[in-house]
C-alpha cells in the first residue's frame, strides 16, 4: 500500500471538484462582486452596466452571459488570469455552443434556446465502444441478474475494465441529462 500527500487537488476526485467549486465561488463572489443565485449555488449574478451578468458552471465548464460582449471579454480575461496559469482556458463564442457539458445549445433565435441536443455526444460515445461490446442480444432478462453477483465469472482485464467503467459513466451522465 502506498500513500502520498498531494500539494494540490487531484483532478477527478470528489475532493478536487469541491475544492475547485470553493475556489471558483470565492473568486467570483469575493474578488469579482457576484452573488449566489438563491436557487442554484453553481450560478452567480451581478449587475454590470445596468444589466444582469450571469455565470453558470458545472465542475470546470463555465457559461458567461451578458448583453454587452465587452463585459464578457473582460470577465474571460479575468478568468484566464486566475485559472489559465497551468492549463489553457478555451473559449467558445457565438449563437451555437457545440459542447457545453456534452450538450449542443443553439441560441440563434432571440430569447429562446432553439436546439438543445446531445447527438454529437452520443455519436462520439458509440465511436469509443469496442466492436465486441456491441455484439449479442439487444435485451437481456436483467431482472434475473441485476442484483445477483456471480462470483465465478471471469473478471475483465485491466484495460477492458477501465473502458467499461468509462463508458458506463458516460452512459449514466447521458441518462441523467435526458436531452
Protein Blocks (a to p, Z undefined) as FASTA:
>chain_A
ZZdddfbdcehiaklmmmmmmmmmmmmmmmnopacdfkbckbccddeehiacddddehja
ccdddfblklmmmmmmmmmmmmmmmbccdddedjbdfbgghiacdfkbghiafbacfklm
mmmmmmmpcfklmgccfbdcfklmmmpccfkbccddfklmmmmmmmmmmmmmmmmnoZZ
